[in-house]
Amino acid sequence: MTTKKAASTKKTAAKKSSSTRKYSPAASKSVETEMKAMKKGQLKSGRSGKKVTNPKQAIAIGLSEARKAGKKVPPAPKKG
């Protein structure tokens, strides 16, 4: 009987930790905008100005724009 109680406690604890949103709806809107631009062929990368064709790169650009605008987005992962 004690094992069932302990297992149910772990499940509720896991739910509580994941209840907060990591990304704001406004941040997902900026990512959506960048994805649409990429699909139309209008999205260019920053320095080189080349056309972006990779969806992952479009998402990264959208998140970067959201961070610059001060929207709720987790910090970018550290390189290295």
Buried (B, 14 or more C-beta within 10 A) or exposed (E): EEEEEEEEEEEEEEEEEEEEEEBEEEBBEBBEBBBEBBEEEEBBBEEEEEEBEEEEBBBBBBBBBBBEEEBEBEEEEEEE
